[in-house]
Amino acid sequence: MSNFPFIRLSQALVLTRIMTAVFFMAHAVVRISNGTIPRFGAFMENAGFPQGVTIVWLITLTELIAGTMLILGLYIRWTVVPLFAIAGTGIVLIHYQQGWFVGEHGTGGSEYSVALMVLLLVVAAADRPTRARAFA
């Protein structure tokens, strides 16, 4: 077990970057495949945002494009910013009112979004301009 966790820190940081991208992209893909964009858009309009469906499409496309950029290791620090904003806005509009826990002790709370935001901070902090980008 002296070799646990069997990967170097640099590999763990790449894995963190890729999986964080996958988490965001999964929400976008499910939103499209389940056809829930209109429902989410209606929620946004009820929360006071005009053109809710347009906003949800922008969120969805941002998650897909930014996720792809994170996987490829492109413009990482800039790419993290809109994803951080999406997660933070989700906390303010939806999750805060549901409490902290997502499952077991609650439903729809902030814990997952906070975890995503921490992952994004780690991904941004790990980015170094002189490092090879994609799979260093």
Kinemage of the C-alpha trace (Angstrom):
@kinemage 1
@onewidth
@group {chain A} dominant
@subgroup {mainchain}
@vectorlist {calphas} color= white
{ca met a 1} P 0.000 0.000 0.000
{ca ser a 2} L 3.022 2.274 0.035
{ca asn a 3} L 2.231 3.229 -3.564
{ca phe a 4} L -1.354 4.251 -2.781
{ca pro a 5} L -3.069 6.142 -4.430
{ca phe a 6} L -1.029 4.758 -7.358
{ca ile a 7} L -0.927 8.043 -9.282
{ca arg a 8} L 1.214 11.152 -9.011
{ca leu a 9} L -0.170 14.521 -7.942
{ca ser a 10} L 0.069 15.834 -11.503
{ca gln a 11} L -2.024 12.894 -12.721
{ca ala a 12} L -4.551 13.442 -9.923
{ca leu a 13} L -4.906 17.084 -10.930
{ca val a 14} L -5.523 16.118 -14.564
{ca leu a 15} L -8.117 13.577 -13.403
{ca thr a 16} L -9.753 16.270 -11.260
{ca arg a 17} L -9.875 18.660 -14.223
{ca ile a 18} L -11.372 16.076 -16.569
{ca met a 19} L -13.947 14.764 -14.099
{ca thr a 20} L -15.030 18.276 -13.115
{ca ala a 21} L -15.681 18.925 -16.800
{ca val a 22} L -17.625 15.665 -17.071
{ca phe a 23} L -19.821 16.616 -14.093
{ca phe a 24} L -20.854 19.880 -15.750
{ca met a 25} L -21.249 18.336 -19.195
{ca ala a 26} L -23.439 15.550 -17.790
{ca his a 27} L -25.968 18.104 -16.556
{ca ala a 28} L -26.079 19.718 -19.997
{ca val a 29} L -26.454 16.401 -21.825
{ca val a 30} L -29.232 15.199 -19.515
{ca arg a 31} L -31.006 18.558 -19.805
{ca ile a 32} L -31.008 18.191 -23.603
{ca ser a 33} L -31.782 14.473 -23.775
{ca asn a 34} L -34.603 14.634 -21.218
{ca gly a 35} L -36.107 17.727 -22.825
{ca thr a 36} L -36.128 19.690 -19.569
{ca ile a 37} L -34.828 22.955 -21.011
{ca pro a 38} L -38.340 24.468 -21.341
{ca arg a 39} L -39.192 23.531 -17.739
{ca phe a 40} L -35.911 24.979 -16.441
{ca gly a 41} L -36.550 28.069 -18.594
{ca ala a 42} L -39.980 28.514 -17.004
{ca phe a 43} L -38.362 28.262 -13.564
{ca met a 44} L -35.885 30.986 -14.549
{ca glu a 45} L -38.701 33.238 -15.760
{ca asn a 46} L -40.614 32.662 -12.512
{ca ala a 47} L -37.431 33.689 -10.670
{ca gly a 48} L -37.521 37.000 -12.551
{ca phe a 49} L -35.184 36.327 -15.472
{ca pro a 50} L -36.467 37.348 -18.906
{ca gln a 51} L -36.083 34.870 -21.771
{ca gly a 52} L -35.644 31.889 -19.443
{ca val a 53} L -35.295 29.313 -22.218
{ca thr a 54} L -32.593 31.405 -23.892
{ca ile a 55} L -30.713 31.678 -20.603
{ca val a 56} L -30.965 27.928 -20.044
{ca trp a 57} L -29.637 27.259 -23.544
{ca leu a 58} L -26.724 29.613 -22.793
{ca ile a 59} L -26.040 27.738 -19.545
{ca thr a 60} L -26.239 24.402 -21.352
{ca leu a 61} L -23.944 25.464 -24.187
{ca thr a 62} L -21.514 27.011 -21.700
{ca glu a 63} L -21.358 23.740 -19.759
{ca leu a 64} L -20.672 21.801 -22.967
{ca ile a 65} L -18.120 24.207 -24.449
{ca ala a 66} L -16.332 24.977 -21.177
{ca gly a 67} L -16.337 21.287 -20.280
{ca thr a 68} L -14.719 20.443 -23.599
{ca met a 69} L -12.140 23.181 -23.089
{ca leu a 70} L -11.304 21.852 -19.617
{ca ile a 71} L -10.892 18.330 -20.965
{ca leu a 72} L -8.561 19.650 -23.650
{ca gly a 73} L -6.744 21.842 -21.135
{ca leu a 74} L -7.443 25.079 -23.010
{ca tyr a 75} L -7.667 28.476 -21.296
{ca ile a 76} L -8.315 26.726 -17.997
{ca arg a 77} L -8.410 29.760 -15.695
{ca trp a 78} L -10.792 31.624 -18.006
{ca thr a 79} L -12.905 28.526 -18.583
{ca val a 80} L -13.428 28.016 -14.856
{ca val a 81} L -15.023 31.467 -14.436
{ca pro a 82} L -18.391 30.867 -16.169
{ca leu a 83} L -18.725 27.405 -14.621
{ca phe a 84} L -18.057 28.890 -11.178
{ca ala a 85} L -20.731 31.520 -11.887
{ca ile a 86} L -23.224 28.846 -12.973
{ca ala a 87} L -22.665 26.821 -9.790
{ca gly a 88} L -22.788 29.918 -7.580
{ca thr a 89} L -25.960 31.214 -9.196
{ca gly a 90} L -27.508 27.769 -8.787
{ca ile a 91} L -26.828 27.966 -5.065
{ca val a 92} L -28.440 31.399 -4.789
{ca leu a 93} L -31.512 30.609 -6.913
{ca ile a 94} L -32.209 26.984 -6.057
{ca his a 95} L -30.038 25.103 -3.607
{ca tyr a 96} L -29.674 27.502 -0.670
{ca gln a 97} L -33.378 27.281 0.112
{ca gln a 98} L -33.100 23.471 0.109
{ca gly a 99} L -30.462 23.399 2.840
{ca trp a 100} L -26.999 21.861 2.714
{ca phe a 101} L -27.416 18.180 1.871
{ca val a 102} L -28.130 16.791 -1.584
{ca gly a 103} L -29.100 13.267 -0.541
{ca glu a 104} L -29.635 11.086 2.522
{ca his a 105} L -30.298 13.997 4.901
{ca gly a 106} L -31.966 16.379 2.473
{ca thr a 107} L -32.931 17.026 -1.124
{ca gly a 108} L -31.444 19.524 -3.549
{ca gly a 109} L -29.146 21.297 -1.112
{ca ser a 110} L -25.980 23.275 -1.755
{ca glu a 111} L -23.352 20.646 -0.944
{ca tyr a 112} L -22.827 19.378 -4.531
{ca ser a 113} L -22.565 22.884 -5.977
{ca val a 114} L -20.095 23.915 -3.284
{ca ala a 115} L -18.034 20.791 -4.035
{ca leu a 116} L -18.049 21.712 -7.741
{ca met a 117} L -16.896 25.237 -6.917
{ca val a 118} L -14.035 23.880 -4.779
{ca leu a 119} L -13.043 21.534 -7.620
{ca leu a 120} L -13.046 24.483 -10.019
{ca leu a 121} L -10.769 26.445 -7.672
{ca val a 122} L -8.369 23.485 -7.497
{ca val a 123} L -8.409 23.143 -11.294
{ca ala a 124} L -7.676 26.857 -11.739
{ca ala a 125} L -4.947 26.847 -9.078
{ca ala a 126} L -3.268 23.839 -10.695
{ca asp a 127} L -3.046 25.573 -14.059
{ca arg a 128} L 0.403 26.858 -14.842
{ca pro a 129} L 1.110 28.751 -18.082
{ca thr a 130} L 4.384 26.903 -18.697
{ca arg a 131} L 2.981 23.406 -18.219
{ca ala a 132} L 1.891 21.237 -21.092
{ca arg a 133} L -1.843 21.697 -21.311
{ca ala a 134} L -3.864 18.618 -22.036
{ca phe a 135} L -2.507 15.508 -20.361
{ca ala a 136} L 0.606 16.550 -18.435
